[in-house]
C-alpha cells in the first residue's frame, strides 16, 4: 500500500508518490537509510524545519520524477538522502565553507559513477534489491537546486528584495 508503484499511482493511489521513499525492502535497508539520515543531521546540523521541508519536497520530486524512468517499483530513502546531502553541502560551500566543496564534488562524483557503471553489488545484496540509481540522480539534482535556491533567497533578502 505504500511502495512507489507506477501502475497503482496512475490508477489513483497518489500517496505512493511520497510514501515509496519511506518504505524499505528489509531492516538492513531501513537501518542503512536511518544511519545516513542521522549522519547528515550530525554533519550539517540543519534546522528541523529545513530538514523536514527538504525531506518532503525531495521525496515528492523523486516520486514524480521516477515516472520518466524505466522503474515500475521503488522503495527507499536514498534518493532523498542524496538530495539532502547535496543541498546542505552546497549551501555551506556557497556560504564560504571551502571544505564543503569536497562534499559537493564527492556526492556528484558518486552519482555520476553510478550512472556510468551501476551501483555497488554489495549494497544490492544487503538490501536484496537493485539500487535505484535513477532516484539518486533525481535527488542530487533536486538537492543542488535547493542548495542554490537557499543562497539566492538569502542574497535577495540581504539586498531587501525578498523577505526571509
C-alpha positions in Angstrom: 0.0 0.0 0.0 3.0 2.4 0.4 5.5 1.3 -2.2 6.1 3.6 -5.2 4.2 1.6 -7.9 3.8 3.3 -11.2 0.7 1.4 -12.2 -1.0 1.9 -8.8 -0.2 5.7 -8.9 -1.7 6.1 -12.3 -4.8 4.3 -11.0 -5.3 7.0 -8.3 -3.1 5.9 -5.4 -1.3 9.3 -5.4 0.1 8.9 -1.8 2.6 6.4 -3.2 4.5 9.2 -4.9 5.8 10.2 -1.5 5.4 7.1 0.7 7.6 5.0 -1.6 10.5 6.9 -0.2 9.6 5.8 3.3 9.3 2.1 2.7 12.2 -0.4 2.6 13.0 -3.9 1.4 14.3 -5.1 4.7 15.6 -4.0 8.1 19.1 -3.6 6.8 17.8 -1.3 4.1 15.9 0.7 6.7 18.9 0.8 9.1 21.3 2.0 6.3 18.9 4.8 5.4 18.3 5.9 9.1 22.1 5.9 9.8 22.7 8.0 6.7 19.9 10.4 7.8 21.5 10.6 11.3 24.9 11.3 9.7 23.5 14.1 7.5 21.9 15.8 10.6 25.1 15.3 12.6 27.4 16.8 9.8 25.2 19.7 8.7 23.0 20.4 11.7 20.1 21.7 9.7 17.1 23.2 11.4 14.2 20.9 12.0 12.1 23.0 9.6 14.7 22.9 6.8 15.2 19.2 7.3 11.5 18.3 7.1 10.8 20.8 4.3 13.5 19.4 2.1 12.9 15.8 3.0 9.2 16.1 1.9 9.9 18.2 -1.1 12.7 16.0 -2.4 10.5 12.9 -1.8 7.8 14.5 -3.8 10.2 15.5 -6.6 11.7 12.0 -6.7 8.3 10.3 -6.7 7.2 12.4 -9.6 10.5 12.3 -11.5 10.5 8.5 -11.4 7.6 8.5 -13.8 10.1 9.3 -16.6 12.4 6.4 -15.6 12.2 2.7 -16.5 11.3 1.8 -13.0 7.9 0.2 -12.2 8.5 0.0 -8.4 10.7 1.9 -6.0 11.3 1.9 -2.2 13.9 3.6 0.0 15.0 7.0 1.1 18.4 7.0 -0.6 17.4 9.4 -3.4 16.1 11.9 -0.8 19.3 11.4 1.3 21.5 12.2 -1.7 19.4 15.3 -2.2 19.7 16.4 1.4 23.4 15.8 1.4 23.9 17.8 -1.8 21.7 20.6 -0.7 23.2 21.1 2.7 26.8 20.7 1.4 26.3 23.2 -1.4 24.6 25.7 0.9 27.6 25.5 3.2 30.0 25.8 0.3 28.2 28.9 -1.1 28.4 30.4 2.4 32.2 30.2 2.2 33.0 26.9 3.9 35.6 25.7 1.4 35.8 22.2 2.7 32.2 21.6 1.8 33.1 21.8 -1.9 34.8 18.5 -1.4 31.5 17.1 -0.2 29.6 18.5 -3.2 32.2 17.1 -5.6 32.1 13.8 -3.8 28.3 13.3 -3.9 28.3 14.4 -7.6 31.1 12.0 -8.4 29.4 9.1 -6.7 26.1 9.7 -8.6 27.9 10.1 -11.9 29.9 6.9 -11.2 26.6 5.0 -10.6 25.1 6.4 -13.8 28.1 5.2 -15.8 29.0 1.9 -14.1 26.0 0.9 -11.9 25.5 0.6 -8.2 27.6 -1.4 -5.8 26.8 -5.1 -5.9 27.4 -5.3 -2.2 24.7 -2.8 -1.5 22.3 -4.6 -3.7 23.0 -7.8 -1.8 22.4 -6.1 1.5 19.1 -4.5 0.5 18.0 -7.6 -1.5 17.0 -5.4 -4.5 18.6 -3.4 -7.3 19.7 0.1 -6.2 17.5 2.8 -7.8 20.3 5.0 -9.2 17.6 7.0 -11.0 16.4 8.2 -7.6 19.9 9.1 -6.6 20.2 11.3 -9.7 16.9 12.9 -9.2 17.7 13.5 -5.5 21.1 15.0 -6.4 19.5 17.4 -9.0 16.8 18.5 -6.5 19.4 18.9 -3.7 21.6 21.1 -5.8 18.6 23.2 -6.8 17.6 23.6 -3.2 21.2 24.4 -2.2 21.4 27.2 -4.8 17.9 28.5 -4.0 18.6 28.9 -0.3 21.6 31.1 -1.2 19.7 33.1 -3.7 16.9 33.7 -1.2 19.5 34.8 1.4 21.1 37.2 -1.1 17.8 38.7 -2.2 16.9 39.1 1.5 20.2 40.9 2.2 19.5 43.5 -0.5 15.9 44.0 0.5 14.3 42.2 -2.5 13.0 39.2 -0.6 11.7 38.8 2.9 13.0 35.7 4.6 
